[in-house]
Amino acid sequence: MSEVPPPRFDEIGCWSEVKLEIIRRYAVEYSKILSAQQGLYHVYIDAFAGAGQHLSKTSGEFVPGSPLNALNVKPPFRRYYLIDLDRSKVAALRQLIGDRTDVQISEGDCNQILLEEVFPNVRFEQFRRGLCLLDPYALNLDWNVIQTAAALGTIEIFLNFQVMDANRNVLWRNPDKVSAHQVARMNAFWGDESWRQVAYRSTPTLFGPEDEKVSNEEIAEAFRERLRKAAGFGYVPSPMAMRNSRGAIVYYLFFATHKPVAKGIVEYIFSKCQRGEGGHG
């Protein structure tokens, strides 16, 4: 067996630290509520778990990643499913966590592992519920994962929509010049080609109608509608725009659930973080 290379820890900006805090705070509330309901078994799922910790661009220090944050939640989740495609990150994660029997760490494509190994263990008739973090590094998540989570009725998701990746590689002023590979990535993430109708509007000019790209906000709102109408989640609050140090939107953080109380909790957390009141409560 080839030697596993040392992990390359992701360097994260302040926007990612805010995201981690949002998810941590909601995981605490989620676990409190589910633990109080006798007979329910609740799990935490992290599809792009990484090495377990990151390097802060702001401080230069290590920052606990979402898996470590989830493992420290009290009361605890009953089981943790952690997945990553990168062998070195999986090895680092295993070293950090050790041999805990309530943690399943998987190396491979989360699109396959979630559908075949994880989601079948979070079914309604099993009295199981799950909080799932879908935080891809780019547009490399399959719509089937989102749709299956919604159809199960037992899983709430946080979802990172990488709008910067979409703008750089797919949503060009001239869509005809976009490569087939990039179009296929967008189709897989969006679920079909309807993003083409969403992302552009026809604008009259002196030389006839021309396609004009719509704003990031309009694209995000269209994806929110897909989460509700195409995937079938009952409640999808407006996403939180995560901006870099220059003010550009890197991605939108979505939340989707079937529970109105969950929607209310996330909207409250989003609003506090948008006002700079993230805290560590």
N, C-alpha and C positions, 0 to 999 in steps of 0.2 A: 504494500500500500504506500502511495506517495506521501511524503511528509506534508503536513498541513502548514501553509505559510502563516506568519503572524497576522492578526487582524489589523485592518486599516480602520481606525475609528473615524466615524463621520464627524466632520466639523459642522456644527449647527449655529445658526444665527439666532438672534433674540426672538424672531417669530416662531421658530421651532421650540424654543424653551417655553413660550406662551402656550403653544399647542400641547406640549407635554403636561403642563400644569392644568389645562382645561380637562384633558382626559383623566388625569389623576384625580381631580376633584369630583368628576362625575362618577368614576369608578368607586370612590368612597361612598357616595350616596346610593349608588346602585347596589353595592354589596350590603349596605345597611338594610335596605328595603327588602332585598331577596332573602337575606339571612333570617329576617323576622317572619317570613312566610313558611310555616311548617310544611315539610314535604317537598319543597322545591330544592333543586340542585342547580346551582349557578356556576358558570364557567367563564373564564377569560380567554379570548382568542386574539393572538397577535400575528398577522399574516406576513409582516415584514419586520420581524423582531430585531434584526441587526445584532450587534455584538453585546447588547445589554447596557452599554453606556456610550456617551458621545463626548467630544471635545467642544467646549463653548468657545466660539469666536470672540465673545466679549471678554471673558475672564481667563481663557486659556486653560481652565480646569475641567476635570471630568464632571459630566452631568449624568445622573441616572437616566437610562432610557425607559421607554414605556413598560418593558417586561419587569424591570426591577421595581418601578413604581407600583405596578399591579401586585407584585409579590409582597409588597409592604402594606397593602390595604388591610385595614381591620374593620369589621370581621373579614376573614379571608374568603376568597373564592374557593369553591370545592375542588376545581381542577383548572390547570393552565395549559393551553395549547400554544406553543411558540414555534414559528416557522420562519426560515430564511433560505434563500437560494445559495448564498455565499458560504462555502465550507469553512473558511477561516472565522467568519462571524459566528457561525453555529458552534465551532469549537470554543471560541471565547465565551460564548453564552453558557455552554455546558460547564466550563471551568468556574464561572462566576456563581452559578446556581448550585452546582454539586449534584448529588444523587437523590434529590427530593422525589418522593414517589408520587406527589400530586402534580408534577410537571412533566409534560410530554414535549420534547424538543425534536423537530423534524427538519431535515435538510432536503430542499427541493422546491419545485414550482408550487407556490401556494394555491394557484388556480386549480390544480389537480388534487392537492392534499386536502384542501378545505372541502371540496365536493365529495371526495371518496372516503376520507378518513375522519374528518372532524364534524362536519354538519350532520352526518347520520347519527352522531351521538348527542345531539341537542334537539331532540324531538319533543313535541308537545305531550304525546302519550307517555313519555318517559318522565314527565314532570321536570323537565330540564329547561334552563334559560341560559342565554349567552350574551356577553358583551364582546363585540368583535371590532378590532381596530384594523382598518384597511388603509395603510399608510405607504403606498408605493413610492418608489424613488422617481418614477416617471409614469407615462401612460401604459403601464404593463400589468393592468388588472383586467380580468375578463368579466364582462357584464353578467354572465351566467352565475358568477359568485354572488353578485348583488341581488339578482332576481331570486336565486335559491334561498338566500337569507330571508328575504321578504316573504316568500311563499311558506317557509316553515312556520312563521308567526311567533318564533321563540327567540329571535336574535335581533338585537339592536346593533347598529353600526355607526362608527365614526369613519368617515371616508375623506381622503385627501384627493381632491381633483386638481391635478397639476396643469393649471391653465397656462403657466409660462412655457411648459413643454409643448402644449398644444399650439400656442402662438408661434413659437420658434420653428416648429417642424410641420405643422398641418394647416393652421388657419392663416394662410398667406393671402395677400391682396389678390394674387392670381392663383386660384386653387388648382388650375389645370397643370401647374408646374410642380405640384407636390408629388413626391414619389409614391409608387404603389405600396411600398412597405410602410410608409408613414400613414397613408390612408387606412391600411389594414389595422394598424395599431389603434387609430381613432375609432374605427368601426367596432373593434373588439371591446374597447372601453365603453363606448356609448351604447353599444348593443345593436346598432344598425347604422344606416347612412343618413338618418334624419338630421344629423348635425349639420349637414350641408344646407338644408333649408333654414335652420336656426341661425347659423353663423353669418349668413350674408343676406343683405336686402338689396333689391334693385333700385338704383337711384338714377333719375333722368339727367342726362347731360346734353350738351350741344351736339355730341356725336352719337347720341342714342343712349339707351339704358346701360348702366354699368353696375356690376356687383360691388357692394361696399361691405366690409366686415363690420359687424355690430360690436358693441362694447363688451368687455369682460363680464360686466354685471348682467347683461342680457343673456349671455351664454350660461352663466351660473344659474340664472332663474329658469332657463329652459331645462337644464339638467336636474334642477330641483323638481320640476314638473314630471320629468321622467321617473325619478325615484318614487313619486306618488302614484302616477297613472300607469306607467309601463311596468315598473318593478312591483308596485302594490303596497308600499309602506303607507300606514295610516297617517303618520305625522312626520313632516320634514320641515323643521324651522329654517328660516333664512340662514344661509351659511355665513361663516365668519371669514372675511378676506384676510389672509396672512400676507403681510407686506415686508419686504426687505428694508435695509437701512436707507435705501434711496426712495422708498415709498412705492415701489412697483409691487404689484400683486404677484406673488410666487405661486400660491395655490389657494383654493377655497377649502375650508374645513366644514364638511357636511355632517349632519347627524340625522339618522332615520330610525323610526320606531313605530310600534303599534300602540304605544301607551301615551295618553295625553299627559299624564303626570311626568313622564320622562321628558317629553317635549318642553314642559314648563321649567324643569330643572335646568336643562341645557340652555334654554333661552336666558335664564337668570345668570348662569355662569358666563355665557357669551357676552352679555351686556356688561357685567362687572369687568371682564378682561378687556373689553373695548374701551372702557373708561380708565384702564390702567390700575384696576383694583384686584389683580389676580390673587395676590396673597398666597398663603400656604395653609389656609384653614381646612 
